[in-house]
Amino acid sequence: MQDKLEKLKELEEKIGYHFQDKTMLRHAMVHSSFANEHRLGKTSSNERLEFLGDAVLEVVTSEFLFHKYPDMPEGDMTKLRASTVCEPTLAYCAAVIPLGEYLLLGKGEDATGGRERDSVVSDAFEALIGAIYLDGGFANAKEFIIRFVLDDLEHKKLFYDSKTILQEIVQSRLGQSLTYELIREEGPDHNKSFEVCVKVGDVVLGEGRGRTKKSAEQVAAYHGILKLGEKQE
């Protein structure tokens, strides 16, 4: 029990927010697999907090984009908001903490790599936002979102649009198409890891690793963008 309390204190330090109600933070870390395994009941997992946090995140992000990009049309703001609050982006933000280390998972979910699974950590990230909102109000939730989601937004946008951006760069400069090749695949079916490279002809622009081929390609494309950017300087 003491170890779990220490872990929660450590998490509070990392997120820069200290809960008045510590049970609220613990609730945000309870995955449904843990609740089911311990027969805690349907409302004992973090799913309701995730529902609330998702709404708070959307409001804060909408307000932020509205003021940051005063000349941006509604349609473009909608697309940018969608890419900002999507599962891969939130998983990326959660990894900075890193939130996966603090989750309460069932043994099966833990054994199959749940702490690194985008869907699990992104849901927990939204649950954490919901918990902060209930414990400390809108201002504290907003401060957390600005710090961990909306900071360095251009960099995050570059990463999550990396495949499209790299394709546009290569076509405009070289008039060629990209190909992605699987270098290696490791691990059992339930917990695989992929390594991919992106190439123009026979030239490797970047390599990346991920839990899925798609995420590995995304990382490879991002490294390709950085490599081409260095060549231009």
RAGIZI-V435324 format. One record per residue. N is the residue number from 1. RES is the residue in three letters. NEAR is the number of other ideal C-beta (glycine too) atoms within 10 Angstrom. D_CENTER is the distance of its C-alpha to the mean C-alpha in Angstrom with 1 decimal. Layout:
# RAGIZI-V435324
n: {N,N}
res: {RES,RES}
near: {NEAR,NEAR}
d_center: {D_CENTER,D_CENTER}
This chain:
# RAGIZI-V435324
n: {1,2,3,4,5,6,7,8,9,10,11,12,13,14,15,16,17,18,19,20,21,22,23,24,25,26,27,28,29,30,31,32,33,34,35,36,37,38,39,40,41,42,43,44,45,46,47,48,49,50,51,52,53,54,55,56,57,58,59,60,61,62,63,64,65,66,67,68,69,70,71,72,73,74,75,76,77,78,79,80,81,82,83,84,85,86,87,88,89,90,91,92,93,94,95,96,97,98,99,100,101,102,103,104,105,106,107,108,109,110,111,112,113,114,115,116,117,118,119,120,121,122,123,124,125,126,127,128,129,130,131,132,133,134,135,136,137,138,139,140,141,142,143,144,145,146,147,148,149,150,151,152,153,154,155,156,157,158,159,160,161,162,163,164,165,166,167,168,169,170,171,172,173,174,175,176,177,178,179,180,181,182,183,184,185,186,187,188,189,190,191,192,193,194,195,196,197,198,199,200,201,202,203,204,205,206,207,208,209,210,211,212,213,214,215,216,217,218,219,220,221,222,223,224,225,226,227,228,229,230,231,232,233}
res: {MET,GLN,ASP,LYS,LEU,GLU,LYS,LEU,LYS,GLU,LEU,GLU,GLU,LYS,ILE,GLY,TYR,HIS,PHE,GLN,ASP,LYS,THR,MET,LEU,ARG,HIS,ALA,MET,VAL,HIS,SER,SER,PHE,ALA,ASN,GLU,HIS,ARG,LEU,GLY,LYS,THR,SER,SER,ASN,GLU,ARG,LEU,GLU,PHE,LEU,GLY,ASP,ALA,VAL,LEU,GLU,VAL,VAL,THR,SER,GLU,PHE,LEU,PHE,HIS,LYS,TYR,PRO,ASP,MET,PRO,GLU,GLY,ASP,MET,THR,LYS,LEU,ARG,ALA,SER,THR,VAL,CYS,GLU,PRO,THR,LEU,ALA,TYR,CYS,ALA,ALA,VAL,ILE,PRO,LEU,GLY,GLU,TYR,LEU,LEU,LEU,GLY,LYS,GLY,GLU,ASP,ALA,THR,GLY,GLY,ARG,GLU,ARG,ASP,SER,VAL,VAL,SER,ASP,ALA,PHE,GLU,ALA,LEU,ILE,GLY,ALA,ILE,TYR,LEU,ASP,GLY,GLY,PHE,ALA,ASN,ALA,LYS,GLU,PHE,ILE,ILE,ARG,PHE,VAL,LEU,ASP,ASP,LEU,GLU,HIS,LYS,LYS,LEU,PHE,TYR,ASP,SER,LYS,THR,ILE,LEU,GLN,GLU,ILE,VAL,GLN,SER,ARG,LEU,GLY,GLN,SER,LEU,THR,TYR,GLU,LEU,ILE,ARG,GLU,GLU,GLY,PRO,ASP,HIS,ASN,LYS,SER,PHE,GLU,VAL,CYS,VAL,LYS,VAL,GLY,ASP,VAL,VAL,LEU,GLY,GLU,GLY,ARG,GLY,ARG,THR,LYS,LYS,SER,ALA,GLU,GLN,VAL,ALA,ALA,TYR,HIS,GLY,ILE,LEU,LYS,LEU,GLY,GLU,LYS,GLN,GLU}
near: {5,6,7,12,11,10,15,17,14,11,20,14,10,15,17,11,19,12,21,7,12,14,11,18,22,19,21,29,23,21,24,18,20,21,20,16,15,12,7,13,9,10,9,16,23,26,16,14,25,20,13,17,28,18,13,20,25,15,13,22,21,15,11,18,18,13,8,12,13,6,5,14,9,8,8,12,16,13,12,17,17,12,15,22,20,14,14,19,21,26,23,19,22,23,14,12,17,12,26,19,12,22,23,22,22,17,10,12,20,15,11,16,17,20,18,14,18,20,12,22,26,23,26,29,29,26,28,28,28,24,26,26,24,18,19,18,10,12,9,16,25,20,15,23,24,13,14,20,24,18,12,10,18,7,10,18,15,16,18,18,16,23,19,10,17,27,16,11,18,19,12,8,12,13,7,13,10,20,11,16,13,12,14,9,12,10,11,8,6,9,14,14,15,21,18,24,19,30,16,17,10,6,9,16,20,21,16,22,15,19,17,14,15,13,18,24,24,22,20,28,26,22,19,27,21,14,14,17,11,8,7,7,4}
d_center: {28.8,29.1,26.4,23.9,25.1,24.6,21.0,20.3,22.2,20.2,16.9,18.8,19.7,16.3,15.0,18.4,19.5,22.2,22.7,26.3,25.7,24.1,24.2,21.6,19.0,20.1,19.9,16.2,15.7,17.9,16.6,19.1,20.2,21.3,23.0,24.8,25.9,27.4,28.8,27.4,27.5,25.3,24.2,23.4,19.8,16.9,17.0,19.2,17.2,14.1,16.5,17.6,14.3,13.3,16.6,16.5,13.2,14.9,18.1,16.9,14.9,18.1,20.4,18.6,18.7,22.3,23.5,21.7,22.9,26.3,27.6,24.7,25.8,24.3,23.2,21.3,19.6,18.7,17.0,15.2,14.0,12.9,10.8,9.4,8.5,7.8,5.9,4.5,3.8,2.7,1.7,3.0,4.5,5.3,6.7,8.8,10.6,10.3,10.0,10.8,14.2,15.3,14.8,18.1,18.2,21.2,22.8,22.2,18.4,18.3,20.6,18.7,15.5,13.7,12.2,10.1,9.7,6.5,8.7,9.9,7.2,5.6,9.3,10.2,8.2,10.2,13.1,13.1,13.4,16.2,17.8,18.0,19.5,22.1,23.0,23.1,23.2,21.5,22.0,20.1,17.1,17.3,17.6,14.5,12.5,14.4,13.8,10.1,8.9,12.1,13.4,13.9,13.0,15.2,13.6,10.1,12.3,14.2,11.5,10.3,14.0,15.1,17.2,19.0,19.6,21.0,23.2,24.6,25.3,27.1,29.0,30.2,31.3,32.4,32.9,31.3,28.5,25.8,25.7,23.0,24.5,23.4,24.6,24.1,22.7,22.6,22.5,23.6,22.6,20.3,18.4,18.7,17.5,18.3,19.5,20.2,22.1,22.6,26.2,28.7,31.9,32.2,30.3,26.8,24.5,21.4,20.0,16.7,15.5,13.1,13.2,14.3,16.7,14.6,11.6,14.5,16.2,13.3,13.4,17.2,17.5,15.7,18.1,20.8,20.3,20.5,23.6,25.3,24.6,26.4,29.3,29.9,30.2}
